[in-house]
Amino acid sequence: MGINVLVCDDDKIVRNHIVKVASKLKNIEFIKTAENGLQAIQGIKKSGFDILIIDIDMPYKNGIEAAKDIFKINPDVYIIFVTGFREYALDAFDVYSFDYILKPFNEKRLTATLEKAVSEINLKKNARESYNNEEKFIFKKDRDRYIVNLNDIYMFEKNGRLTRIYTSEIQEDFYESFYDIEKRLSSNFFRSHKSFIVNIDKVNKILPYNKTSFEVSFKECELKSLLSKKNEIKFLNELYLHKKKVI
């Protein structure tokens, strides 16, 4: 499944360097360039880009302002800032940027970020394609095999070697690591805490719990889980993007 990338930087040498790095990834199908924020906005309007790699200090419209406009046009675009300005990092969170890389950038760092973005984008695309097919989650307990709809799952809770699955109808313990479980879930599941994986679509409320965590409650049930504060920004980003797609 091909990924389309737009690279925006007013420095031709940097722009070409980024294109060279991105073109090495096998899942990236098409790369286009822009020299300023206005060109980036026009590019996003005309074509379906999955990833935007953008500088901040550029003529006509800086990268932050351009990214804000682009986020309104297409909130699904993964925005990666590559800039020499450390002080704009907080502003980048306003557009739920995927990463903020300082110049001069390390090729390995940019490659790792792109690989992670490509992986998440493909996961979401695959999930959307199969959403109407009522994807199933199958787990084994003793000699029994349970089959449940992914959309019916509220959360998974880790308790020692056991994992407990929660749906509106069952609460069952079984042996499987979170690592292996996550590989079998769709994009609306999020590892919110070392002990919890939650279904974002089922989340109803997030409230302060203690110094390191928030409490997560769910729609139409009394279940509670935890969200680590270190995961707060990414979780809220995923929650916002998911809700926007649903709406």
N, C-alpha and C positions, 0 to 999 in steps of 0.2 A: 504494500500500500504506500504509494509515493507521497512524500512530504514536500510542500512548496515553501521556499524561504525568501524573504525580502531583507536585503542588507542595506542599511542607510548610514552613510558617513560621508562628510564633505572632503575627507582626506582620501585621495585615490589609492595611495599606497596601503593604508589601513583597510580600506574597502576591499581591495584585491586580496589582501592577506586573509581576511575573514572568509571571503568566497573560496579561497584555496583550501582552508581548513574544513569548511562545511561540505565542499564537493567530495571530500574523501569518505563521507558517510554513505553507505550503500543505500539507505532508505530515503535519502534526500534526492528527489527527482528533478526539481526545477529551482534555480536560484536567479533572482533578479536584483538589480541594485538601484539605489536612489541617492542623490547627493544632498538632500535637505529634507526637513520635516514636511514641507508641502508636497514634495514628490512622493514621500512615503504614504501620506494620506491618500493621494490620488491612486497610488498603486494598490492599496488595500481596497479602495472602492471598486476598482476595475477587476481585480483578480482575487481568487480564494486562497490567500496565503495562510499557512499554518503557524509559521514562526516569523517574528520580526526581530532582527538584530539591529539596534539603533544607538547612535552616539547621542550626546546631550548638547554639546556646544556646536551649533550649526546655524547658518544664515537663514533668514526669512521666518523660520519657526523652529524653536529648539526641540530637542528630543522628548522632553517631559511633556510639553504642550501638545506635540504631535501625537504622542502615545495616548494622551487623554482623549483626543479626538478619535483616534483609531479604536480605542477601547469601546467607545460609544457605537462606532460603526460595526465592530465585530469583537465582542468580548471573549470569543473562543481563541483568538490569536495569542500564542505564547510570546510574550515580550521579554527580550533579553537586552539589557543595557550594557554596552561596552564603551566606557568613558574614562576620561582622565580626572573627573571631578567626584571626589568622595562625598562631598557635602550634599549631593542630591539623592542619596540612598533612601532617605525617608520619603521623599516625594515619589520615588519609584513605587512605593507600596500602594499609592493611590490608584495605580492602574494594575495592581496585582501582578507586578513583574515576576517572571520566573527566576531571573537571576540578575545580579548586578556585578559586572566584572570590570575591574580597573585596568586602564592602560598603564604601561605596555602589558598586554594580556599574554598569558601563558597558553600556548596551543593545547596542551593537555587539559587545562581547566575548561577552555571553550569547547573542546571535543567532548568532554565528560558531560557538560551541561546540555549540549545538543543531543547526545545519545539518550540522556534521560528524558528530554523533551519529546524526542521522536518516539520513545517507548510509551510515554504517557498518551501522546496523541493517537498512536495506533491502537492502544488499549481502549481509548474512548470511542474511536471510530468503530472498532469491532463490537463494542458494547451497544452502540446505537443501532448497528445493523441487526443485531440479534435480540434487541430489546423486546420486540413484538413476539418473539418466539418463546417467551416465558422461560428464560434460562433456569436451569436446575442446579441445585447444590446437593451433592450426594455424600453422605458420610456413613461410616460403619461403626456400630456399637455391638460388641460381642459377635453374635452370628447374624444380627439384623442389619439391613441397609435401609437408611432413611433417605427419601427424596423430597426436597422442599423447593419451592420457587424462590429464587434469589430475592425477588421483590417482597417476599413475605418475611424476610429476616430483619430483625431489629438490630441485633448486635451479636458479637462473639466476646466471651469473657475468658481470660486465661486464669487458671487456678492450679499452680504447680504444673504437673505433667498433663493435666486434663484441660480441655477446652469445652466451654458450655455454649451451645447455640440457643438463641432466643427467637421464637416467632410468636405469633398470636395464639398458636395452638400447642407448641411443644417447648420444653426446656430440657435438653438432653446433654449429657457429658460424653465426650469421646476423645480418643487419643489422636491428635494431629497438631503439628506446630503451626504457629501463626504464619511463619514464613511460607509453608506449603499451602495454607489456607488462602493467603493473599493472592497467590498465583492463580487461584481458581475463581476469584471474585470479579465482578464488573467494576467499572470506574466510579460508581456511586458509593463504594465502600472505602473507608478511611481508617488508618491505624491512628487513633486519637491519643492513645496512651499505651504504655508497655503491656497493659493488661486488657485492652479493649480495641476491637475493630467495630466501627459503627456504620450503619446504613444511613448516609447523608439524607436520603429521601424521607426517612422516618423522623429526623430530628425536629423537635418542636421548640426547645428553649435551651439557652446556655447561661449559667449563672456562676458567680464566684463560689469556690468551694473552700480552698485553703491557699497558702502562699505559692504553691506550685501547680495547682490544678483548678479547672472549672468543672462544674457538674452539668452533664448533658441529660436532658429529658426528651421523651419521645411522644409522638402523636398517639392518642387513643390507647395508652397503656401507662403503667406506673413504673416502668423500668427506668433505671438511672445508670449512667456510665460516667467515666472521667475523661477529660481532655487536658493533656499536659500544656502548661503555658508556653513551653518551647514550640509546640505545634499549633498554637493559636492562629497565627497569621495565615499559615498554609491551609488550615482547616476552614477558616472563614472565607478564604479565597475559593476553595472548592465548593463550599456551601453556597456562596453567592453565584458562582458560575452555574452550578447545578440548578438552583432555583430559577435562574434566568432562562435556562433551556426549557424547563418545565412550563414556565409562564408563556 
